[in-house]
Amino acid sequence: MKVLFARDGLQKAKAVIQSGEYFMVTLDEITFPLNYGWMPLDDVLDTLRSRPAHVHVVLTGRRCPP
């Protein structure tokens, strides 16, 4: 169930980031679901790479994957 919640949250975050409506988006404690394998790291990295240039994304958490 946690995997579904994490992946659903990632999809919502992607939509917000890609919309370009906000100057900054904070994904608080995103490293937790990444470290437990609840969401794919590649999806997060692709979202960061494809975001609009004016959108800043802040990732927080401990033990961030390399």
mmJSON file of the N, C-alpha and C atoms, coordinates in Angstrom:
{"data_MODEL":{"atom_site":{
"group_PDB":["ATOM","ATOM","ATOM","ATOM","ATOM","ATOM","ATOM","ATOM","ATOM","ATOM","ATOM","ATOM","ATOM","ATOM","ATOM","ATOM","ATOM","ATOM","ATOM","ATOM","ATOM","ATOM","ATOM","ATOM","ATOM","ATOM","ATOM","ATOM","ATOM","ATOM","ATOM","ATOM","ATOM","ATOM","ATOM","ATOM","ATOM","ATOM","ATOM","ATOM","ATOM","ATOM","ATOM","ATOM","ATOM","ATOM","ATOM","ATOM","ATOM","ATOM","ATOM","ATOM","ATOM","ATOM","ATOM","ATOM","ATOM","ATOM","ATOM","ATOM","ATOM","ATOM","ATOM","ATOM","ATOM","ATOM","ATOM","ATOM","ATOM","ATOM","ATOM","ATOM","ATOM","ATOM","ATOM","ATOM","ATOM","ATOM","ATOM","ATOM","ATOM","ATOM","ATOM","ATOM","ATOM","ATOM","ATOM","ATOM","ATOM","ATOM","ATOM","ATOM","ATOM","ATOM","ATOM","ATOM","ATOM","ATOM","ATOM","ATOM","ATOM","ATOM","ATOM","ATOM","ATOM","ATOM","ATOM","ATOM","ATOM","ATOM","ATOM","ATOM","ATOM","ATOM","ATOM","ATOM","ATOM","ATOM","ATOM","ATOM","ATOM","ATOM","ATOM","ATOM","ATOM","ATOM","ATOM","ATOM","ATOM","ATOM","ATOM","ATOM","ATOM","ATOM","ATOM","ATOM","ATOM","ATOM","ATOM","ATOM","ATOM","ATOM","ATOM","ATOM","ATOM","ATOM","ATOM","ATOM","ATOM","ATOM","ATOM","ATOM","ATOM","ATOM","ATOM","ATOM","ATOM","ATOM","ATOM","ATOM","ATOM","ATOM","ATOM","ATOM","ATOM","ATOM","ATOM","ATOM","ATOM","ATOM","ATOM","ATOM","ATOM","ATOM","ATOM","ATOM","ATOM","ATOM","ATOM","ATOM","ATOM","ATOM","ATOM","ATOM","ATOM","ATOM","ATOM","ATOM","ATOM","ATOM","ATOM","ATOM","ATOM","ATOM","ATOM","ATOM","ATOM","ATOM"],
"id":[1,2,3,4,5,6,7,8,9,10,11,12,13,14,15,16,17,18,19,20,21,22,23,24,25,26,27,28,29,30,31,32,33,34,35,36,37,38,39,40,41,42,43,44,45,46,47,48,49,50,51,52,53,54,55,56,57,58,59,60,61,62,63,64,65,66,67,68,69,70,71,72,73,74,75,76,77,78,79,80,81,82,83,84,85,86,87,88,89,90,91,92,93,94,95,96,97,98,99,100,101,102,103,104,105,106,107,108,109,110,111,112,113,114,115,116,117,118,119,120,121,122,123,124,125,126,127,128,129,130,131,132,133,134,135,136,137,138,139,140,141,142,143,144,145,146,147,148,149,150,151,152,153,154,155,156,157,158,159,160,161,162,163,164,165,166,167,168,169,170,171,172,173,174,175,176,177,178,179,180,181,182,183,184,185,186,187,188,189,190,191,192,193,194,195,196,197,198],
"type_symbol":["N","C","C","N","C","C","N","C","C","N","C","C","N","C","C","N","C","C","N","C","C","N","C","C","N","C","C","N","C","C","N","C","C","N","C","C","N","C","C","N","C","C","N","C","C","N","C","C","N","C","C","N","C","C","N","C","C","N","C","C","N","C","C","N","C","C","N","C","C","N","C","C","N","C","C","N","C","C","N","C","C","N","C","C","N","C","C","N","C","C","N","C","C","N","C","C","N","C","C","N","C","C","N","C","C","N","C","C","N","C","C","N","C","C","N","C","C","N","C","C","N","C","C","N","C","C","N","C","C","N","C","C","N","C","C","N","C","C","N","C","C","N","C","C","N","C","C","N","C","C","N","C","C","N","C","C","N","C","C","N","C","C","N","C","C","N","C","C","N","C","C","N","C","C","N","C","C","N","C","C","N","C","C","N","C","C","N","C","C","N","C","C","N","C","C","N","C","C"],
"label_atom_id":["N","CA","C","N","CA","C","N","CA","C","N","CA","C","N","CA","C","N","CA","C","N","CA","C","N","CA","C","N","CA","C","N","CA","C","N","CA","C","N","CA","C","N","CA","C","N","CA","C","N","CA","C","N","CA","C","N","CA","C","N","CA","C","N","CA","C","N","CA","C","N","CA","C","N","CA","C","N","CA","C","N","CA","C","N","CA","C","N","CA","C","N","CA","C","N","CA","C","N","CA","C","N","CA","C","N","CA","C","N","CA","C","N","CA","C","N","CA","C","N","CA","C","N","CA","C","N","CA","C","N","CA","C","N","CA","C","N","CA","C","N","CA","C","N","CA","C","N","CA","C","N","CA","C","N","CA","C","N","CA","C","N","CA","C","N","CA","C","N","CA","C","N","CA","C","N","CA","C","N","CA","C","N","CA","C","N","CA","C","N","CA","C","N","CA","C","N","CA","C","N","CA","C","N","CA","C","N","CA","C","N","CA","C","N","CA","C","N","CA","C","N","CA","C","N","CA","C","N","CA","C"],
"label_alt_id":[null,null,null,null,null,null,null,null,null,null,null,null,null,null,null,null,null,null,null,null,null,null,null,null,null,null,null,null,null,null,null,null,null,null,null,null,null,null,null,null,null,null,null,null,null,null,null,null,null,null,null,null,null,null,null,null,null,null,null,null,null,null,null,null,null,null,null,null,null,null,null,null,null,null,null,null,null,null,null,null,null,null,null,null,null,null,null,null,null,null,null,null,null,null,null,null,null,null,null,null,null,null,null,null,null,null,null,null,null,null,null,null,null,null,null,null,null,null,null,null,null,null,null,null,null,null,null,null,null,null,null,null,null,null,null,null,null,null,null,null,null,null,null,null,null,null,null,null,null,null,null,null,null,null,null,null,null,null,null,null,null,null,null,null,null,null,null,null,null,null,null,null,null,null,null,null,null,null,null,null,null,null,null,null,null,null,null,null,null,null,null,null,null,null,null,null,null,null],
"label_comp_id":["MET","MET","MET","LYS","LYS","LYS","VAL","VAL","VAL","LEU","LEU","LEU","PHE","PHE","PHE","ALA","ALA","ALA","ARG","ARG","ARG","ASP","ASP","ASP","GLY","GLY","GLY","LEU","LEU","LEU","GLN","GLN","GLN","LYS","LYS","LYS","ALA","ALA","ALA","LYS","LYS","LYS","ALA","ALA","ALA","VAL","VAL","VAL","ILE","ILE","ILE","GLN","GLN","GLN","SER","SER","SER","GLY","GLY","GLY","GLU","GLU","GLU","TYR","TYR","TYR","PHE","PHE","PHE","MET","MET","MET","VAL","VAL","VAL","THR","THR","THR","LEU","LEU","LEU","ASP","ASP","ASP","GLU","GLU","GLU","ILE","ILE","ILE","THR","THR","THR","PHE","PHE","PHE","PRO","PRO","PRO","LEU","LEU","LEU","ASN","ASN","ASN","TYR","TYR","TYR","GLY","GLY","GLY","TRP","TRP","TRP","MET","MET","MET","PRO","PRO","PRO","LEU","LEU","LEU","ASP","ASP","ASP","ASP","ASP","ASP","VAL","VAL","VAL","LEU","LEU","LEU","ASP","ASP","ASP","THR","THR","THR","LEU","LEU","LEU","ARG","ARG","ARG","SER","SER","SER","ARG","ARG","ARG","PRO","PRO","PRO","ALA","ALA","ALA","HIS","HIS","HIS","VAL","VAL","VAL","HIS","HIS","HIS","VAL","VAL","VAL","VAL","VAL","VAL","LEU","LEU","LEU","THR","THR","THR","GLY","GLY","GLY","ARG","ARG","ARG","ARG","ARG","ARG","CYS","CYS","CYS","PRO","PRO","PRO","PRO","PRO","PRO"],
"label_asym_id":["A","A","A","A","A","A","A","A","A","A","A","A","A","A","A","A","A","A","A","A","A","A","A","A","A","A","A","A","A","A","A","A","A","A","A","A","A","A","A","A","A","A","A","A","A","A","A","A","A","A","A","A","A","A","A","A","A","A","A","A","A","A","A","A","A","A","A","A","A","A","A","A","A","A","A","A","A","A","A","A","A","A","A","A","A","A","A","A","A","A","A","A","A","A","A","A","A","A","A","A","A","A","A","A","A","A","A","A","A","A","A","A","A","A","A","A","A","A","A","A","A","A","A","A","A","A","A","A","A","A","A","A","A","A","A","A","A","A","A","A","A","A","A","A","A","A","A","A","A","A","A","A","A","A","A","A","A","A","A","A","A","A","A","A","A","A","A","A","A","A","A","A","A","A","A","A","A","A","A","A","A","A","A","A","A","A","A","A","A","A","A","A","A","A","A","A","A","A"],
"label_entity_id":["1","1","1","1","1","1","1","1","1","1","1","1","1","1","1","1","1","1","1","1","1","1","1","1","1","1","1","1","1","1","1","1","1","1","1","1","1","1","1","1","1","1","1","1","1","1","1","1","1","1","1","1","1","1","1","1","1","1","1","1","1","1","1","1","1","1","1","1","1","1","1","1","1","1","1","1","1","1","1","1","1","1","1","1","1","1","1","1","1","1","1","1","1","1","1","1","1","1","1","1","1","1","1","1","1","1","1","1","1","1","1","1","1","1","1","1","1","1","1","1","1","1","1","1","1","1","1","1","1","1","1","1","1","1","1","1","1","1","1","1","1","1","1","1","1","1","1","1","1","1","1","1","1","1","1","1","1","1","1","1","1","1","1","1","1","1","1","1","1","1","1","1","1","1","1","1","1","1","1","1","1","1","1","1","1","1","1","1","1","1","1","1","1","1","1","1","1","1"],
"label_seq_id":[1,1,1,2,2,2,3,3,3,4,4,4,5,5,5,6,6,6,7,7,7,8,8,8,9,9,9,10,10,10,11,11,11,12,12,12,13,13,13,14,14,14,15,15,15,16,16,16,17,17,17,18,18,18,19,19,19,20,20,20,21,21,21,22,22,22,23,23,23,24,24,24,25,25,25,26,26,26,27,27,27,28,28,28,29,29,29,30,30,30,31,31,31,32,32,32,33,33,33,34,34,34,35,35,35,36,36,36,37,37,37,38,38,38,39,39,39,40,40,40,41,41,41,42,42,42,43,43,43,44,44,44,45,45,45,46,46,46,47,47,47,48,48,48,49,49,49,50,50,50,51,51,51,52,52,52,53,53,53,54,54,54,55,55,55,56,56,56,57,57,57,58,58,58,59,59,59,60,60,60,61,61,61,62,62,62,63,63,63,64,64,64,65,65,65,66,66,66],
"pdbx_PDB_ins_code":[null,null,null,null,null,null,null,null,null,null,null,null,null,null,null,null,null,null,null,null,null,null,null,null,null,null,null,null,null,null,null,null,null,null,null,null,null,null,null,null,null,null,null,null,null,null,null,null,null,null,null,null,null,null,null,null,null,null,null,null,null,null,null,null,null,null,null,null,null,null,null,null,null,null,null,null,null,null,null,null,null,null,null,null,null,null,null,null,null,null,null,null,null,null,null,null,null,null,null,null,null,null,null,null,null,null,null,null,null,null,null,null,null,null,null,null,null,null,null,null,null,null,null,null,null,null,null,null,null,null,null,null,null,null,null,null,null,null,null,null,null,null,null,null,null,null,null,null,null,null,null,null,null,null,null,null,null,null,null,null,null,null,null,null,null,null,null,null,null,null,null,null,null,null,null,null,null,null,null,null,null,null,null,null,null,null,null,null,null,null,null,null,null,null,null,null,null,null],
"Cartn_x":[0.821,0.0,0.868,1.986,2.866,3.436,3.702,4.234,3.227,1.964,0.928,0.817,0.87,0.795,1.998,3.185,4.405,4.366,3.979,3.94,2.844,1.717,0.655,1.138,1.849,2.404,3.401,4.198,5.164,4.454,3.397,2.645,2.05,1.53,0.983,2.09,3.24,4.368,4.852,4.917,5.325,4.405,3.108,2.131,2.327,2.546,2.745,4.034,5.095,6.389,6.296,5.737,5.678,4.676,3.729,2.752,3.403,4.5,5.172,4.459,3.45,2.678,3.431,4.376,5.045,6.523,7.067,8.48,9.324,8.782,9.513,8.569,9.021,8.28,9.216,8.752,9.56,9.011,9.87,9.503,10.165,9.438,9.972,10.114,11.29,11.602,11.415,11.687,11.53,12.545,13.641,14.641,14.129,13.194,12.638,11.997,11.03,10.456,11.445,12.422,13.441,14.311,14.736,15.594,14.893,13.592,12.843,12.337,12.646,12.244,10.772,10.117,8.684,8.409,9.424,9.302,10.634,10.579,11.817,12.621,13.899,14.789,14.807,14.784,14.819,13.647,12.46,11.3,11.533,12.115,12.399,13.432,14.491,15.535,15.008,14.174,13.575,12.705,11.967,11.125,11.993,13.086,13.978,14.606,14.998,15.635,14.668,13.404,12.437,11.598,11.893,11.083,11.309,10.341,10.553,11.734,12.464,13.699,13.475,12.305,12.059,11.576,11.33,10.831,12.017,12.11,13.151,12.538,13.24,12.738,13.716,13.184,13.98,13.66,14.686,14.53,15.138,14.409,14.945,14.986,15.774,15.858,17.29,17.451,18.785,19.1,20.404,20.895,20.333,20.477,20.009,20.773,20.061,20.763,21.729,22.867,23.844,23.23],
"Cartn_y":[-1.2,0.0,1.267,1.234,2.4,2.72,1.669,1.874,2.652,2.291,2.982,4.447,4.719,6.102,6.91,6.309,7.007,7.304,6.334,6.536,7.503,7.473,8.442,9.854,9.979,11.281,11.792,10.888,11.279,11.76,11.1,11.524,12.92,13.176,14.503,15.559,15.213,16.148,16.445,15.418,15.615,16.613,16.437,17.318,18.765,18.956,20.305,20.909,20.131,20.624,20.977,20.084,20.288,21.354,21.683,22.715,24.088,24.301,25.6,26.687,26.335,27.324,27.896,27.14,27.527,27.787,28.729,29.073,27.997,27.437,26.435,25.354,24.107,22.959,22.207,21.906,21.177,19.767,18.785,17.379,16.944,17.172,16.953,15.463,15.064,13.678,12.701,13.12,12.234,11.091,11.269,10.195,8.95,9.105,7.961,6.947,7.353,6.375,5.918,6.742,6.318,5.208,5.396,4.407,3.069,3.096,1.857,1.241,1.896,1.353,1.514,2.443,2.653,3.477,4.184,4.923,4.828,4.78,4.641,5.942,5.838,6.994,7.601,6.767,7.278,8.203,7.915,8.789,10.165,10.177,11.454,12.244,11.567,12.243,12.761,11.984,12.437,13.673,13.685,14.851,16.086,15.924,17.069,17.566,16.661,17.042,17.742,17.362,17.887,19.048,19.516,20.6,21.9,22.804,24.123,24.82,25.598,26.22,27.123,27.736,28.668,27.98,26.674,25.932,25.338,25.687,25.159,24.06,22.934,21.812,21.534,21.49,21.226,19.811,18.979,17.62,17.553,16.981,16.868,15.414,15.149,13.812,13.378,12.316,11.772,10.63,10.367,9.242,9.237,10.375,10.494,9.512,8.794,7.891,8.681,8.058,8.766,9.155],
"Cartn_z":[0.0,0.0,0.0,0.752,0.813,-0.561,-1.347,-2.694,-3.534,-3.431,-4.206,-3.806,-2.505,-2.038,-2.515,-2.433,-2.852,-4.347,-5.141,-6.598,-6.999,-6.283,-6.552,-6.214,-5.105,-4.729,-5.751,-6.288,-7.308,-8.57,-8.959,-10.144,-9.938,-8.747,-8.443,-8.443,-7.866,-7.842,-9.261,-10.111,-11.512,-12.204,-12.005,-12.646,-12.195,-10.905,-10.368,-10.92,-10.928,-11.415,-12.898,-13.685,-15.131,-15.545,-14.661,-14.996,-15.139,-14.416,-14.469,-13.696,-12.931,-12.179,-10.987,-10.465,-9.227,-9.475,-8.741,-8.802,-8.115,-7.013,-6.25,-5.753,-5.838,-5.338,-4.395,-3.188,-2.221,-2.054,-2.271,-2.068,-0.761,0.327,1.667,1.956,2.42,2.789,1.629,0.414,-0.737,-0.717,-0.006,0.022,0.748,1.642,2.376,1.42,0.588,-0.349,-1.426,-1.759,-2.718,-2.122,-0.878,-0.227,-0.009,0.192,0.399,-0.905,-2.027,-3.32,-3.639,-2.96,-3.184,-4.432,-4.911,-6.162,-6.9,-8.221,-8.99,-9.048,-8.768,-8.823,-10.223,-11.248,-12.621,-12.924,-12.379,-12.587,-11.975,-10.785,-10.116,-10.919,-11.351,-12.12,-13.457,-14.131,-15.391,-15.174,-14.073,-13.756,-13.542,-12.82,-12.577,-13.871,-14.728,-15.994,-16.941,-16.907,-17.882,-17.342,-16.14,-15.555,-16.319,-16.282,-16.882,-16.197,-16.944,-16.444,-15.234,-15.126,-14.016,-12.742,-12.795,-11.63,-10.871,-9.6,-8.726,-7.863,-7.743,-6.963,-5.834,-4.615,-3.416,-2.948,-2.82,-2.315,-0.926,0.036,1.385,1.804,2.842,3.408,3.59,4.339,4.615,3.67,3.51,2.733,1.31,0.649,-0.732,-1.625,-2.499,-3.407,-4.309,-4.626,-5.468,-6.806],
"occupancy":[1.0,1.0,1.0,1.0,1.0,1.0,1.0,1.0,1.0,1.0,1.0,1.0,1.0,1.0,1.0,1.0,1.0,1.0,1.0,1.0,1.0,1.0,1.0,1.0,1.0,1.0,1.0,1.0,1.0,1.0,1.0,1.0,1.0,1.0,1.0,1.0,1.0,1.0,1.0,1.0,1.0,1.0,1.0,1.0,1.0,1.0,1.0,1.0,1.0,1.0,1.0,1.0,1.0,1.0,1.0,1.0,1.0,1.0,1.0,1.0,1.0,1.0,1.0,1.0,1.0,1.0,1.0,1.0,1.0,1.0,1.0,1.0,1.0,1.0,1.0,1.0,1.0,1.0,1.0,1.0,1.0,1.0,1.0,1.0,1.0,1.0,1.0,1.0,1.0,1.0,1.0,1.0,1.0,1.0,1.0,1.0,1.0,1.0,1.0,1.0,1.0,1.0,1.0,1.0,1.0,1.0,1.0,1.0,1.0,1.0,1.0,1.0,1.0,1.0,1.0,1.0,1.0,1.0,1.0,1.0,1.0,1.0,1.0,1.0,1.0,1.0,1.0,1.0,1.0,1.0,1.0,1.0,1.0,1.0,1.0,1.0,1.0,1.0,1.0,1.0,1.0,1.0,1.0,1.0,1.0,1.0,1.0,1.0,1.0,1.0,1.0,1.0,1.0,1.0,1.0,1.0,1.0,1.0,1.0,1.0,1.0,1.0,1.0,1.0,1.0,1.0,1.0,1.0,1.0,1.0,1.0,1.0,1.0,1.0,1.0,1.0,1.0,1.0,1.0,1.0,1.0,1.0,1.0,1.0,1.0,1.0,1.0,1.0,1.0,1.0,1.0,1.0,1.0,1.0,1.0,1.0,1.0,1.0],
"B_iso_or_equiv":[0.0,0.0,0.0,0.0,0.0,0.0,0.0,0.0,0.0,0.0,0.0,0.0,0.0,0.0,0.0,0.0,0.0,0.0,0.0,0.0,0.0,0.0,0.0,0.0,0.0,0.0,0.0,0.0,0.0,0.0,0.0,0.0,0.0,0.0,0.0,0.0,0.0,0.0,0.0,0.0,0.0,0.0,0.0,0.0,0.0,0.0,0.0,0.0,0.0,0.0,0.0,0.0,0.0,0.0,0.0,0.0,0.0,0.0,0.0,0.0,0.0,0.0,0.0,0.0,0.0,0.0,0.0,0.0,0.0,0.0,0.0,0.0,0.0,0.0,0.0,0.0,0.0,0.0,0.0,0.0,0.0,0.0,0.0,0.0,0.0,0.0,0.0,0.0,0.0,0.0,0.0,0.0,0.0,0.0,0.0,0.0,0.0,0.0,0.0,0.0,0.0,0.0,0.0,0.0,0.0,0.0,0.0,0.0,0.0,0.0,0.0,0.0,0.0,0.0,0.0,0.0,0.0,0.0,0.0,0.0,0.0,0.0,0.0,0.0,0.0,0.0,0.0,0.0,0.0,0.0,0.0,0.0,0.0,0.0,0.0,0.0,0.0,0.0,0.0,0.0,0.0,0.0,0.0,0.0,0.0,0.0,0.0,0.0,0.0,0.0,0.0,0.0,0.0,0.0,0.0,0.0,0.0,0.0,0.0,0.0,0.0,0.0,0.0,0.0,0.0,0.0,0.0,0.0,0.0,0.0,0.0,0.0,0.0,0.0,0.0,0.0,0.0,0.0,0.0,0.0,0.0,0.0,0.0,0.0,0.0,0.0,0.0,0.0,0.0,0.0,0.0,0.0,0.0,0.0,0.0,0.0,0.0,0.0],
"pdbx_formal_charge":[null,null,null,null,null,null,null,null,null,null,null,null,null,null,null,null,null,null,null,null,null,null,null,null,null,null,null,null,null,null,null,null,null,null,null,null,null,null,null,null,null,null,null,null,null,null,null,null,null,null,null,null,null,null,null,null,null,null,null,null,null,null,null,null,null,null,null,null,null,null,null,null,null,null,null,null,null,null,null,null,null,null,null,null,null,null,null,null,null,null,null,null,null,null,null,null,null,null,null,null,null,null,null,null,null,null,null,null,null,null,null,null,null,null,null,null,null,null,null,null,null,null,null,null,null,null,null,null,null,null,null,null,null,null,null,null,null,null,null,null,null,null,null,null,null,null,null,null,null,null,null,null,null,null,null,null,null,null,null,null,null,null,null,null,null,null,null,null,null,null,null,null,null,null,null,null,null,null,null,null,null,null,null,null,null,null,null,null,null,null,null,null,null,null,null,null,null,null],
"auth_seq_id":[1,1,1,2,2,2,3,3,3,4,4,4,5,5,5,6,6,6,7,7,7,8,8,8,9,9,9,10,10,10,11,11,11,12,12,12,13,13,13,14,14,14,15,15,15,16,16,16,17,17,17,18,18,18,19,19,19,20,20,20,21,21,21,22,22,22,23,23,23,24,24,24,25,25,25,26,26,26,27,27,27,28,28,28,29,29,29,30,30,30,31,31,31,32,32,32,33,33,33,34,34,34,35,35,35,36,36,36,37,37,37,38,38,38,39,39,39,40,40,40,41,41,41,42,42,42,43,43,43,44,44,44,45,45,45,46,46,46,47,47,47,48,48,48,49,49,49,50,50,50,51,51,51,52,52,52,53,53,53,54,54,54,55,55,55,56,56,56,57,57,57,58,58,58,59,59,59,60,60,60,61,61,61,62,62,62,63,63,63,64,64,64,65,65,65,66,66,66],
"auth_comp_id":["MET","MET","MET","LYS","LYS","LYS","VAL","VAL","VAL","LEU","LEU","LEU","PHE","PHE","PHE","ALA","ALA","ALA","ARG","ARG","ARG","ASP","ASP","ASP","GLY","GLY","GLY","LEU","LEU","LEU","GLN","GLN","GLN","LYS","LYS","LYS","ALA","ALA","ALA","LYS","LYS","LYS","ALA","ALA","ALA","VAL","VAL","VAL","ILE","ILE","ILE","GLN","GLN","GLN","SER","SER","SER","GLY","GLY","GLY","GLU","GLU","GLU","TYR","TYR","TYR","PHE","PHE","PHE","MET","MET","MET","VAL","VAL","VAL","THR","THR","THR","LEU","LEU","LEU","ASP","ASP","ASP","GLU","GLU","GLU","ILE","ILE","ILE","THR","THR","THR","PHE","PHE","PHE","PRO","PRO","PRO","LEU","LEU","LEU","ASN","ASN","ASN","TYR","TYR","TYR","GLY","GLY","GLY","TRP","TRP","TRP","MET","MET","MET","PRO","PRO","PRO","LEU","LEU","LEU","ASP","ASP","ASP","ASP","ASP","ASP","VAL","VAL","VAL","LEU","LEU","LEU","ASP","ASP","ASP","THR","THR","THR","LEU","LEU","LEU","ARG","ARG","ARG","SER","SER","SER","ARG","ARG","ARG","PRO","PRO","PRO","ALA","ALA","ALA","HIS","HIS","HIS","VAL","VAL","VAL","HIS","HIS","HIS","VAL","VAL","VAL","VAL","VAL","VAL","LEU","LEU","LEU","THR","THR","THR","GLY","GLY","GLY","ARG","ARG","ARG","ARG","ARG","ARG","CYS","CYS","CYS","PRO","PRO","PRO","PRO","PRO","PRO"],
"auth_asym_id":["A","A","A","A","A","A","A","A","A","A","A","A","A","A","A","A","A","A","A","A","A","A","A","A","A","A","A","A","A","A","A","A","A","A","A","A","A","A","A","A","A","A","A","A","A","A","A","A","A","A","A","A","A","A","A","A","A","A","A","A","A","A","A","A","A","A","A","A","A","A","A","A","A","A","A","A","A","A","A","A","A","A","A","A","A","A","A","A","A","A","A","A","A","A","A","A","A","A","A","A","A","A","A","A","A","A","A","A","A","A","A","A","A","A","A","A","A","A","A","A","A","A","A","A","A","A","A","A","A","A","A","A","A","A","A","A","A","A","A","A","A","A","A","A","A","A","A","A","A","A","A","A","A","A","A","A","A","A","A","A","A","A","A","A","A","A","A","A","A","A","A","A","A","A","A","A","A","A","A","A","A","A","A","A","A","A","A","A","A","A","A","A","A","A","A","A","A","A"],
"auth_atom_id":["N","CA","C","N","CA","C","N","CA","C","N","CA","C","N","CA","C","N","CA","C","N","CA","C","N","CA","C","N","CA","C","N","CA","C","N","CA","C","N","CA","C","N","CA","C","N","CA","C","N","CA","C","N","CA","C","N","CA","C","N","CA","C","N","CA","C","N","CA","C","N","CA","C","N","CA","C","N","CA","C","N","CA","C","N","CA","C","N","CA","C","N","CA","C","N","CA","C","N","CA","C","N","CA","C","N","CA","C","N","CA","C","N","CA","C","N","CA","C","N","CA","C","N","CA","C","N","CA","C","N","CA","C","N","CA","C","N","CA","C","N","CA","C","N","CA","C","N","CA","C","N","CA","C","N","CA","C","N","CA","C","N","CA","C","N","CA","C","N","CA","C","N","CA","C","N","CA","C","N","CA","C","N","CA","C","N","CA","C","N","CA","C","N","CA","C","N","CA","C","N","CA","C","N","CA","C","N","CA","C","N","CA","C","N","CA","C","N","CA","C","N","CA","C","N","CA","C","N","CA","C"],
"pdbx_PDB_model_num":[1,1,1,1,1,1,1,1,1,1,1,1,1,1,1,1,1,1,1,1,1,1,1,1,1,1,1,1,1,1,1,1,1,1,1,1,1,1,1,1,1,1,1,1,1,1,1,1,1,1,1,1,1,1,1,1,1,1,1,1,1,1,1,1,1,1,1,1,1,1,1,1,1,1,1,1,1,1,1,1,1,1,1,1,1,1,1,1,1,1,1,1,1,1,1,1,1,1,1,1,1,1,1,1,1,1,1,1,1,1,1,1,1,1,1,1,1,1,1,1,1,1,1,1,1,1,1,1,1,1,1,1,1,1,1,1,1,1,1,1,1,1,1,1,1,1,1,1,1,1,1,1,1,1,1,1,1,1,1,1,1,1,1,1,1,1,1,1,1,1,1,1,1,1,1,1,1,1,1,1,1,1,1,1,1,1,1,1,1,1,1,1,1,1,1,1,1,1]
}}}
